Amino acid sequence: MNYSTISLPDFVSNTEIKWAKDVMTIPMSADALFQRGVWADGTGNEKKYSEIDLQQYASEKDEGDQAKIAKSQQGYTKTTNPITFSDQVSITYEMRKYNKYQEITARLTNLSSLNVNRMDLDLAHRITFGAATTYTTRDGKSRDITIGDGLALFSTAHTLRASSDTYRNVQAANPRLSRGAMEGMERLCVEETLDQFGNKMTSTFDILFTTDDPNTVNTARELLQSTASVSAPNAGVTNVYKAKYRHVIISRIATDANGGVDSDKRYYWGLASSSAGVNSAYFDVAEMPTLEAPTYGDGINNSTQDWTFTALSAYSICIVGARWIKLSKGDGTA
């Protein structure tokens, strides 16, 4: 197809359709751990999220006494602001004139992936760097990733607002994924998920997340999907993990700030709850990945005849509490 013979509106229309299709086919995985929302236009550039717990148990009432007022406790609060991301590519006159279709397609396809990949990277890095309170992004900017209690997402002593008790969400000894490690992680979920009053919460953890390390992925699949032949010694034995968890493979956890390989994180895994009653991790999108196409008089360089296409997105990530997620680094550290 020779783009030099096609008018700008036709070229742009075809480009926008293809770009939209490309964006729809780019996978994200880390967003499975977050509650996803929309940052509506005209609502300001700041949001505050907080946890609020009501007492779990009813109070006894003696004859003639008034009913007791149920206690409620606001948890910690965290403020978040959207961040804008934008990149552009230029399609030169020579590309259009001499039918360099493959180069044009490659440039626009790459542009369509940038914003979606960055969303996934930023979400995954809340796990990657979750044992720290800050990290430096690939743009060289320091990002505060503390949660509401002022601690790192993963800590052995998270605090509560109405109790002196603390809870942990890092598995002791950080074992690699196995049957025994899974039961230890489940015990952590049972005993270390507390409300603001220090009471045990009965919450469903339904997500098993791992990196894309082959051994860890295969172990997870064996745990969740294993079956036995009808003639095998273990035939008829129920797999207690079957359908208990949804396995989410987050390939960008084991990366450095730039998205390069970080083998120190390859064995990360954990359990998370998608329940809105306990999950307080929020991913709010103010601008979905959008293509700004050139028009006559805007986005076209008259001196070079380059056409500039710009990709844009804006979103915020906010994690208020840590009781919805439990982690093992899989490195055997204390």
LINSULWO-V304042 format. One record per pair of residues at least 6 apart in sequence whose C-alpha atoms are under 7 Angstrom apart, sorted by the first residue. I is the first residue (numbers start at 1). J is the second residue. If there is no record, write none. Layout:
I&J, I&J
This chain:
1&99, 2&96, 2&99, 3&96, 3&97, 3&99, 4&96, 4&97, 12&293, 19&109, 19&112, 22&109, 22&112, 23&112, 23&113, 26&113, 28&120, 29&120, 29&248, 29&249, 29&250, 30&120, 30&123, 30&124, 30&250, 31&120, 31&123, 33&274, 34&281, 34&282, 34&283, 35&281, 35&282, 35&283, 36&282, 36&283, 36&284, 37&283, 37&284, 37&285, 38&284, 38&285, 38&286, 39&284, 39&285, 39&286, 40&286, 45&81, 45&82, 46&79, 46&80, 46&81, 47&79, 47&80, 47&81, 48&77, 48&78, 48&79, 48&80, 49&77, 49&78, 49&79, 49&320, 50&75, 50&76, 50&77, 50&78, 50&320, 51&74, 51&75, 51&76, 52&73, 52&74, 52&75, 53&72, 53&73, 53&74, 53&195, 53&196, 54&71, 54&72, 54&73, 55&70, 55&71, 55&72, 59&68, 61&67, 73&162, 73&196, 75&161, 75&196, 76&148, 76&149, 76&320, 77&148, 77&320, 78&147, 78&148, 78&320, 80&316, 80&318, 81&316, 82&286, 82&314, 82&315, 82&316, 83&314, 83&315, 83&316, 84&313, 84&314, 84&315, 85&312, 85&313, 85&314, 86&310, 86&311, 86&312, 86&313, 87&310, 87&311, 87&312, 88&308, 88&309, 88&310, 88&311, 89&107, 89&308, 89&309, 89&310, 90&306, 90&307, 90&308, 90&309, 91&104, 91&306, 91&307, 91&308, 92&305, 92&306, 92&307, 93&305, 93&306, 95&104, 111&311, 115&289, 115&313, 116&289, 121&252, 124&250, 124&252, 124&253, 125&253, 127&253, 128&253, 128&254, 129&135, 130&152, 130&153, 130&154, 131&152, 131&153, 131&154, 131&155, 132&152, 133&144, 133&145, 133&146, 133&151, 133&152, 134&142, 134&143, 134&144, 134&145, 135&142, 135&143, 136&142, 136&143, 136&257, 137&143, 137&257, 138&257, 138&258, 145&152, 146&152, 146&153, 147&153, 147&319, 147&320, 147&321, 148&320, 148&321, 149&159, 153&322, 154&169, 154&170, 155&168, 155&169, 155&170, 156&167, 156&168, 156&169, 156&170, 157&166, 157&167, 157&168, 158&166, 158&167, 158&168, 159&165, 159&166, 159&167, 160&166, 160&196, 161&196, 162&196, 162&197, 163&196, 163&197, 163&198, 165&198, 167&192, 168&192, 169&323, 169&325, 169&326, 169&327, 170&326, 170&327, 170&328, 171&185, 171&188, 171&327, 171&328, 172&334, 173&332, 173&333, 173&334, 174&328, 174&329, 174&330, 174&331, 174&332, 174&333, 174&334, 175&181, 175&328, 175&330, 175&331, 175&332, 176&267, 176&330, 176&331, 177&216, 177&219, 177&330, 178&219, 191&200, 193&200, 193&201, 193&323, 194&200, 194&201, 195&201, 204&273, 205&271, 205&272, 205&273, 206&244, 206&245, 206&246, 206&272, 206&273, 206&274, 207&245, 207&246, 207&247, 207&248, 207&271, 207&272, 207&273, 208&245, 208&246, 208&247, 208&248, 208&270, 208&271, 208&272, 209&247, 209&248, 209&249, 209&250, 209&269, 209&270, 209&271, 210&216, 210&217, 210&248, 210&249, 210&250, 210&268, 210&269, 210&270, 211&249, 211&250, 211&251, 211&253, 211&254, 211&266, 211&267, 211&268, 211&269, 212&249, 212&250, 212&251, 213&266, 213&267, 216&267, 223&241, 224&241, 224&242, 224&243, 225&242, 226&239, 228&234, 228&235, 229&235, 253&265, 254&261, 254&262, 254&263, 254&265, 254&266, 255&261, 255&262, 256&262, 265&329, 267&329, 267&330, 267&331, 268&328, 268&329, 268&330, 269&327, 269&328, 269&329, 270&326, 270&327, 270&328, 271&325, 271&326, 271&327, 272&324, 272&325, 272&326, 273&279, 273&324, 273&325, 278&323, 278&324, 279&324, 280&319, 280&320, 280&321, 281&318, 281&319, 281&320, 282&317, 282&318, 282&319, 283&316, 283&317, 283&318, 284&315, 284&316, 284&317, 285&314, 285&315, 285&316, 286&314, 286&315, 287&313, 287&314, 287&315, 288&313, 288&314, 289&311, 289&312, 289&313, 290&311, 290&312, 290&313, 291&309, 291&310, 291&311, 291&312, 292&309, 292&310, 292&311, 293&309, 293&310, 294&300, 294&307, 294&308, 294&309, 299&307, 299&308, 300&306, 300&307, 300&308, 301&307
